[in-house]
Amino acid sequence: MRIAEAFLRNFMGRNNIAGAWGEAIAAEYLTKKKYTLLAHSYRSRFGEIDLIARTGRFLVFVEVKLRKSASFAAAREFVDIRKQERIRTTAAFYLSENPTELQPRFDVIEIYAPDGVETRKPQINHLEDAFQ
């Protein structure tokens, strides 16, 4: 079974099916790049992290941004300073519960899907170490 299909089954009760679809596409993309997925939609009182994965010596906290196009602004531009701070704080909380020797890294995955969830081949841009 494809990862995206399994992911979507977990999200069927969610209001934002497009967001769940974007996260599923990103998870499948990372898996194909040999990342090990550790968590999705990790929530704490500080915020949410879309995906948490491991690759090599890194523990990667991933923010997924889904847009129809970049005509207004690149998807990564929606990860502003306040959003970055919430992600950093949530990541610190995750690390307090899950100690590791891995180096934390913050990535952004942009997904451009002109036809929404009907898009067959969305454009994926993976920005590694997108912010500190």
Residue pairs with C-beta under 8 A, 6 or more apart in sequence:
2 28
3 24
3 27
3 28
3 31
4 21
4 24
4 25
4 27
4 28
5 24
7 20
7 23
7 24
7 27
7 28
7 40
8 17
8 20
8 21
8 24
10 20
10 40
11 17
11 20
11 23
11 24
14 20
17 117
18 66
18 116
18 117
19 64
19 66
21 66
21 117
22 64
22 65
22 66
22 111
22 113
23 40
23 41
23 50
23 51
23 64
25 111
25 122
25 124
26 50
26 51
26 62
26 64
26 109
26 111
26 124
27 37
27 40
27 51
29 109
29 124
29 126
30 37
30 51
30 53
30 55
30 62
30 109
31 37
33 55
33 126
34 55
35 53
35 54
35 55
35 60
36 53
36 54
36 55
37 51
37 52
37 53
38 52
38 53
38 54
38 59
39 49
39 51
39 52
39 94
40 50
40 51
40 52
41 48
41 49
41 50
42 48
42 49
42 52
42 90
42 94
44 90
44 93
44 94
45 93
46 86
46 89
46 90
46 93
47 86
47 87
47 89
47 90
48 90
49 61
49 62
49 63
49 87
49 90
49 91
49 94
50 62
50 63
50 64
51 60
51 61
51 62
51 64
51 109
52 59
52 60
52 61
52 62
52 94
53 59
53 60
53 62
54 60
54 102
57 102
57 103
58 102
58 103
58 104
58 105
59 95
59 100
59 102
59 103
59 104
59 105
60 104
60 105
60 106
60 107
61 87
61 90
61 91
61 94
61 104
61 105
61 106
61 107
62 106
62 107
62 108
62 109
63 79
63 83
63 87
63 106
63 107
63 108
63 109
63 130
64 108
64 109
64 111
65 75
65 76
65 78
65 79
65 108
65 109
65 110
65 111
66 75
66 111
66 113
67 75
67 110
67 111
67 112
67 113
68 112
68 113
68 114
68 116
69 112
69 114
70 110
70 112
74 110
75 108
75 110
75 111
75 112
75 125
76 108
76 110
76 125
76 127
76 130
79 87
79 108
79 130
79 131
84 106
84 131
87 106
88 106
91 104
91 106
95 104
105 128
105 129
106 129
106 130
106 131
106 132
107 126
107 127
107 128
107 129
107 130
108 127
108 130
108 131
109 124
109 125
109 126
109 127
110 123
110 124
110 125
110 127
111 122
111 123
111 124
111 125
112 122
112 123
112 124
112 125
113 119
113 122
113 123
